[in-house]
Amino acid sequence: MKGFHYHRFPGDLIVVPMVLGVIVNSLIPQALNIGSFWTAMTRNGTAALVGVFLFFIGASMNIRSTGRAVAKGTVIILTKIACAVGLGYLTAFVFHDDFLGLSSLAIIGSISAANNALYSGIVATMGNDSDKGAVAITDLSVGPTVTMIALSSAGLASISVGSLVGSFLPLVLGIVVAALFPGLKQILAGGTAPITIMVGFALGCSMSFQQVLEGGLSGILLGVLTTIVVGLVTVLVEELIFHEGIAGAAISSVAGADIANPQALADVDPRYAAIAPVATAQIAAAIIVTAFLTPWFAAQVAKFDARRNARTAAGTD
C-alpha cells in the first residue's frame, strides 16, 4: 500500500491539528462531549496543555550566548515587543479595539514573539555568530506573559499577580530543570512536538468554521503587518545600533506558540472569551503568512547589507 506523502510547512505542527479540531467541533461537536479524559482534554484542558507546552519549550532553550549576541537579541526583541504594544494600544484606544478586524489581543499576542526555529534557519545561512546567539534572548518572549502584562497595565484586562506569575513559571521551570540536569534536556526537548500537536487540536476544538473564516483575511493583514511594518522598524533599529539588519529581519515572524495566547488570556479574564477564537484564527493565518514572507524579507535585507558593505569596501580602497 502506498503511503500518504505530506509536505510540511513552518508552523504545521500546531496549525494542522487546529484545523482538524475546528472540523470536528463544527461538524460533530457532540463527539467532544463523550466524557472522561477525552472531554477533559478537548473541552476543558487547554490551560493545562499550554502549561506543559511552555515547560517543554523552556527545557529546549539554549541560554548560553556571547555579550554581543545578548545585546543584539535584547535590542531586536524589545523593539518588536514595543511595536506590538504600541500598535495594540493604538488599536484599543483609537480604533475601539477593531483595526480592520484586528483586536489588541491579536496584535500584541502575535507580534510580541517570533518563530525562533525559522529565525535560526535564516541566520544560519545569512547571519553571523552574534545573530545566531541572539536566539537565546528572543526565545524568552515566548508565551502569554508579555500580552498579559501589556493589556493589564493599560487597564484592558483584569489579571491578578498570581496569574501573571503563573503564566511564565512553566517556562522558567523548564529552563531551570534543563540547566540543572543536562541529561534531561534532550529528553524533555523531545516532548515539544507532541505537546504542540495536542495544544493545536485542543484549541481547534473550541473554534468553528465561521470564526476561522472571520479571522482569515484579517489574519493575512496581521502577517503582513508583522513582517513588513514591524520588521522594517526592527531592522532600522538594529542598523542604527549594530550596523547590521539580518537579525531584525529574521525575527519578523509570528511564533507557532502565539496561537495559544488568546485562550490563555480568556482563561484568566472571561471578557476575552468571545474574541479569543477569532484572534486565534487570525494568529494562525499570520503564522503561515510570515513563514513565507520573513525569509523573503530577510533575503532583501541581506542583499542591501551586501551592497552597502561592497560600496564601503570600494570607498576604502
Protein Blocks (a to p, Z undefined) as FASTA:
>chain_A
ZZddddddehklmmmmmmmmmmmmmmmmmlmmngpjllmmmmmmmmmmmmmmmmmmmmmp
cfbdcfklmmmmmmmmmmmmmmmmmmmmmmmmmnoopgghiafklmmmmmmpccfklmmm
mmmmmmcfklmmmmmmmmmmgcjklmmmmmmmnopaccdfklmmmmmmmmmmmmmmmmmm
mmlmmmmmmmmmmmmmmmmmmmmmmccfklmmmmmmmmmmmmmmmmmmmmmmmmmmmmmm
nopaklmmmmmcccfklmmmmmmmmmmmmklmmmmmmmmmmmmmmmmmmmmmmmmmmmmm
mmmmmmmmmmmmmmmZZ
